[in-house]
Amino acid sequence: MAWAIDMTSGESALLLALRIGHDQEVLYISGRLVNRASDGYRGKGKTDARDAYVIADQARMPPRLAAHPPQ
């Protein structure tokens, strides 16, 4: 199982440390990618639920197309 996130700032540090410490894959989906990808999904407006759906959907794509490990 992989975890996908769209933030790399201090708020995510604990989450990243726990996931990486337990040898779990963590993927970073940039905010720009989420924003651009959202245009291809039905519905209007920006919500956390919609962003979560887009992030999860993008994380399922082959690595060369979507997500990158955090640096």
N, CA and C atoms as an extended XYZ file, in Angstrom:
213
Properties=species:S:1:pos:R:3:atomname:S:1:resname:S:1:resid:I:1 pbc="F F F"
N         0.834       -1.161        0.000 N   MET     1
C         0.000        0.000        0.000 CA  MET     1
C         0.889        1.237        0.000 C   MET     1
N         0.482        2.242       -0.732 N   ALA     2
C         1.215        3.502       -0.781 CA  ALA     2
C         0.356        4.612       -0.185 C   ALA     2
N         1.018        5.574        0.429 N   TRP     3
C         0.361        6.766        0.967 CA  TRP     3
C         0.697        7.914        0.038 C   TRP     3
N        -0.299        8.695       -0.332 N   ALA     4
C        -0.081        9.826       -1.220 CA  ALA     4
C        -0.443       11.110       -0.479 C   ALA     4
N         0.437       12.106       -0.572 N   ILE     5
C         0.197       13.388        0.088 CA  ILE     5
C         0.475       14.515       -0.896 C   ILE     5
N        -0.058       15.691       -0.561 N   ASP     6
C         0.172       16.842       -1.429 CA  ASP     6
C         0.866       17.974       -0.691 C   ASP     6
N         1.495       17.657        0.424 N   MET     7
C         2.206       18.694        1.170 CA  MET     7
C         3.517       18.137        1.706 C   MET     7
N         4.494       19.020        1.839 N   THR     8
C         5.799       18.596        2.344 CA  THR     8
C         6.270       19.480        3.486 C   THR     8
N         5.431       20.394        3.914 N   SER     9
C         5.835       21.324        4.973 CA  SER     9
C         5.804       20.649        6.339 C   SER     9
N         6.029       21.428        7.379 N   GLY    10
C         6.125       20.911        8.741 CA  GLY    10
C         4.936       20.110        9.214 C   GLY    10
N         3.732       20.457        8.726 N   GLU    11
C         2.536       19.734        9.178 CA  GLU    11
C         2.588       18.254        8.839 C   GLU    11
N         3.260       17.921        7.771 N   SER    12
C         3.293       16.528        7.346 CA  SER    12
C         4.489       15.755        7.887 C   SER    12
N         5.362       16.394        8.636 N   ALA    13
C         6.602       15.759        9.087 CA  ALA    13
C         6.357       14.489        9.903 C   ALA    13
N         5.423       14.540       10.838 N   LEU    14
C         5.138       13.362       11.668 CA  LEU    14
C         4.584       12.231       10.813 C   LEU    14
N         3.643       12.549        9.946 N   LEU    15
C         3.073       11.534        9.058 CA  LEU    15
C         4.157       10.891        8.202 C   LEU    15
N         5.001       11.715        7.602 N   LEU    16
C         6.080       11.182        6.766 CA  LEU    16
C         7.040       10.322        7.570 C   LEU    16
N         7.415       10.783        8.746 N   ALA    17
C         8.355       10.028        9.587 CA  ALA    17
C         7.778        8.665        9.966 C   ALA    17
N         6.507        8.629       10.319 N   LEU    18
C         5.877        7.355       10.703 CA  LEU    18
C         5.794        6.399        9.522 C   LEU    18
N         5.362        6.886        8.385 N   ARG    19
C         5.207        6.026        7.213 CA  ARG    19
C         6.565        5.501        6.740 C   ARG    19
N         7.528        6.383        6.624 N   ILE    20
C         8.853        5.974        6.159 CA  ILE    20
C         9.523        5.073        7.188 C   ILE    20
N         9.313        5.364        8.483 N   GLY    21
C         9.879        4.543        9.545 CA  GLY    21
C         9.340        3.123        9.564 C   GLY    21
N         8.148        2.932        8.989 N   HIS    22
C         7.558        1.602        8.909 CA  HIS    22
C         7.676        1.017        7.500 C   HIS    22
N         8.642        1.539        6.737 N   ASP    23
C         8.918        1.052        5.378 CA  ASP    23
C         7.686        1.056        4.479 C   ASP    23
N         6.862        2.082        4.612 N   GLN    24
C         5.696        2.225        3.750 CA  GLN    24
C         5.998        3.257        2.669 C   GLN    24
N         5.514        2.988        1.496 N   GLU    25
C         5.768        3.881        0.367 CA  GLU    25
C         4.965        5.171        0.515 C   GLU    25
N         5.618        6.287        0.331 N   VAL    26
C         4.965        7.591        0.387 CA  VAL    26
C         5.203        8.293       -0.943 C   VAL    26
N         4.121        8.757       -1.565 N   LEU    27
C         4.204        9.464       -2.840 CA  LEU    27
C         3.818       10.919       -2.630 C   LEU    27
N         4.515       11.811       -3.272 N   TYR    28
C         4.195       13.230       -3.217 CA  TYR    28
C         3.519       13.632       -4.516 C   TYR    28
N         2.340       14.197       -4.396 N   ILE    29
C         1.602       14.722       -5.538 CA  ILE    29
C         1.607       16.241       -5.375 C   ILE    29
N         2.217       16.954       -6.278 N   SER    30
C         2.327       18.399       -6.110 CA  SER    30
C         0.959       19.076       -6.183 C   SER    30
N         0.845       20.186       -5.479 N   GLY    31
C        -0.393       20.952       -5.508 CA  GLY    31
C        -0.756       21.381       -6.917 C   GLY    31
N         0.253       21.713       -7.703 N   ARG    32
C         0.013       22.105       -9.096 CA  ARG    32
C        -0.580       20.946       -9.878 C   ARG    32
N        -0.044       19.740       -9.675 N   LEU    33
C        -0.577       18.581      -10.379 CA  LEU    33
C        -2.024       18.322       -9.959 C   LEU    33
N        -2.314       18.434       -8.657 N   VAL    34
C        -3.681       18.232       -8.169 CA  VAL    34
C        -4.614       19.250       -8.815 C   VAL    34
N        -4.169       20.502       -8.850 N   ASN    35
C        -4.987       21.562       -9.429 CA  ASN    35
C        -5.268       21.303      -10.901 C   ASN    35
N        -4.241       20.949      -11.651 N   ARG    36
C        -4.415       20.690      -13.092 CA  ARG    36
C        -5.248       19.440      -13.330 C   ARG    36
N        -5.002       18.403      -12.548 N   ALA    37
C        -5.748       17.158      -12.735 CA  ALA    37
C        -7.217       17.340      -12.375 C   ALA    37
N        -7.512       18.211      -11.411 N   SER    38
C        -8.895       18.445      -10.995 CA  SER    38
C        -9.760       18.930      -12.147 C   SER    38
N        -9.141       19.621      -13.095 N   ASP    39
C        -9.895       20.111      -14.248 CA  ASP    39
C       -10.505       18.972      -15.061 C   ASP    39
N        -9.916       17.807      -14.990 N   GLY    40
C       -10.411       16.669      -15.756 CA  GLY    40
C       -11.477       15.850      -15.062 C   GLY    40
N       -11.874       16.255      -13.865 N   TYR    41
C       -12.875       15.512      -13.104 CA  TYR    41
C       -14.187       16.289      -13.084 C   TYR    41
N       -15.273       15.572      -12.986 N   ARG    42
C       -16.591       16.203      -12.968 CA  ARG    42
C       -16.800       16.986      -11.681 C   ARG    42
N       -17.661       17.969      -11.769 N   GLY    43
C       -17.982       18.768      -10.600 CA  GLY    43
C       -17.217       20.071      -10.604 C   GLY    43
N       -17.700       20.982       -9.798 N   LYS    44
C       -17.067       22.298       -9.725 CA  LYS    44
C       -16.648       22.582       -8.295 C   LYS    44
N       -15.771       23.546       -8.162 N   GLY    45
C       -15.350       23.957       -6.828 CA  GLY    45
C       -14.188       23.141       -6.305 C   GLY    45
N       -13.542       23.712       -5.315 N   LYS    46
C       -12.399       23.054       -4.677 CA  LYS    46
C       -12.810       22.650       -3.271 C   LYS    46
N       -12.744       21.366       -2.986 N   THR    47
C       -13.041       20.877       -1.644 CA  THR    47
C       -11.937       19.909       -1.238 C   THR    47
N       -11.799       19.707        0.062 N   ASP    48
C       -10.802       18.743        0.538 CA  ASP    48
C       -11.134       17.338        0.055 C   ASP    48
N       -12.425       16.997        0.035 N   ALA    49
C       -12.827       15.662       -0.413 CA  ALA    49
C       -12.470       15.450       -1.883 C   ALA    49
N       -12.696       16.455       -2.678 N   ARG    50
C       -12.360       16.340       -4.109 CA  ARG    50
C       -10.853       16.235       -4.290 C   ARG    50
N       -10.104       17.063       -3.569 N   ASP    51
C        -8.642       16.982       -3.651 CA  ASP    51
C        -8.157       15.595       -3.247 C   ASP    51
N        -8.736       15.028       -2.189 N   ALA    52
C        -8.335       13.691       -1.731 CA  ALA    52
C        -8.605       12.650       -2.809 C   ALA    52
N        -9.741       12.771       -3.477 N   TYR    53
C       -10.081       11.845       -4.551 CA  TYR    53
C        -9.078       11.964       -5.692 C   TYR    53
N        -8.762       13.188       -6.083 N   VAL    54
C        -7.816       13.420       -7.178 CA  VAL    54
C        -6.431       12.887       -6.807 C   VAL    54
N        -5.987       13.149       -5.581 N   ILE    55
C        -4.677       12.671       -5.128 CA  ILE    55
C        -4.623       11.147       -5.172 C   ILE    55
N        -5.666       10.491       -4.655 N   ALA    56
C        -5.696        9.021       -4.669 CA  ALA    56
C        -5.704        8.486       -6.095 C   ALA    56
N        -6.485        9.111       -6.945 N   ASP    57
C        -6.567        8.666       -8.328 CA  ASP    57
C        -5.231        8.849       -9.043 C   ASP    57
N        -4.580        9.974       -8.823 N   GLN    58
C        -3.279       10.222       -9.445 CA  GLN    58
C        -2.216        9.258       -8.920 C   GLN    58
N        -2.312        8.882       -7.657 N   ALA    59
C        -1.332        7.959       -7.067 CA  ALA    59
C        -1.433        6.564       -7.684 C   ALA    59
N        -2.592        6.231       -8.229 N   ARG    60
C        -2.774        4.923       -8.865 CA  ARG    60
C        -2.136        4.851      -10.243 C   ARG    60
N        -1.794        6.003      -10.816 N   MET    61
C        -1.212        6.034      -12.165 CA  MET    61
C         0.214        5.501      -12.133 C   MET    61
N         0.699        5.070      -13.295 N   PRO    62
C         2.104        4.655      -13.355 CA  PRO    62
C         3.006        5.804      -12.891 C   PRO    62
N         4.085        5.511      -12.196 N   PRO    63
C         4.945        6.556      -11.619 CA  PRO    63
C         5.430        7.609      -12.611 C   PRO    63
N         5.676        7.250      -13.817 N   ARG    64
C         6.192        8.233      -14.769 CA  ARG    64
C         5.157        9.288      -15.129 C   ARG    64
N         3.883        9.026      -14.818 N   LEU    65
C         2.829        9.956      -15.190 CA  LEU    65
C         2.376       10.865      -14.055 C   LEU    65
N         2.576       10.473      -12.800 N   ALA    66
C         1.944       11.243      -11.749 CA  ALA    66
C         2.856       11.561      -10.568 C   ALA    66
N         2.985       10.642       -9.671 N   ALA    67
C         3.558       10.901       -8.361 CA  ALA    67
C         5.076       10.760       -8.322 C   ALA    67
N         5.660       11.427       -7.372 N   HIS    68
C         7.101       11.365       -7.149 CA  HIS    68
C         7.364       11.203       -5.664 C   HIS    68
N         8.374       10.447       -5.266 N   PRO    69
C         8.704       10.330       -3.847 CA  PRO    69
C         9.097       11.700       -3.300 C   PRO    69
N         8.757       11.996       -2.037 N   PRO    70
C         9.157       13.290       -1.458 CA  PRO    70
C        10.672       13.381       -1.346 C   PRO    70
N        11.182       14.598       -1.411 N   GLN    71
C        12.630       14.783       -1.315 CA  GLN    71
C        12.980       15.587       -0.093 C   GLN    71
